[in-house]
Amino acid sequence: MNIGQVDAEVVDLVQRAQDGDRDAFAAIYDRYLNQVYGFVYRRVGQRALAEDLTADVFLRALKQIGRFTWQGVDIGAWLLTIARNRIADHFKSARVRREHNVAEVRDSIGQDPADDPERVTIARDDARALGSALSALKDDHREVLELRFVHGMSVAETGLVMNRTEGAIKALQYRALRSLTEIVHRTGSSGTDLTDRGAP
């Protein structure tokens, strides 16, 4: 079993869940619910649908937990892989076009109430520009940035979710940041070069 740098508490919870301990799986649910829901919601843009799909993700995870094997990354990556597949199934069966909801991205960018009005205004303007730029990215570019910087996943975890090698993820992340920077510059933002964030 290759568990890399995974939290020992998570390893214990997974082992107990695989042994049939429902309380352990409930603890996994509590720990990863917000992450999975946020991932789903940003793709479907509807709270009720996101709640339904998230519930289904955890139901599938409960059924498949016995087959889970460590691949050196946190179990959160495995849960997001299930979520990604479930979302794809939903859109395939519903035959609807996925629309990216940028409002959540705009709202999630921190605005400290202690900031002075000018800084808050600038932050709002930057958030709007960034949200618009994100919505203009290709799907795989937007997804790699979300997994890496919104969910804080490692390159290895992102690779597991997106079914790509670590090298491919690093290259994709660089291209995504470069595209995002170009879009932001074209639309007249602060001019920060986001490719500096391309480190693994």
Secondary structure, DSSP 8 states (H G I E B T S, - for coil): -B-TT--HHHHHHHHHHHTT-HHHHHHHHHHHHHHHHHHHHHHH--HHHHHHHHHHHHHHHHHHGGG---BSS-HHHHHHHHHHHHHHHHHHHHT------HHHHHHHS---TTS-HHHHHHHHHHHHHHHHHHHHS-HHHHHHHIIIIIS---HHHHHHHHT--HHHHHHHHHHHHHHHHHHHHHTT-----GGGG---
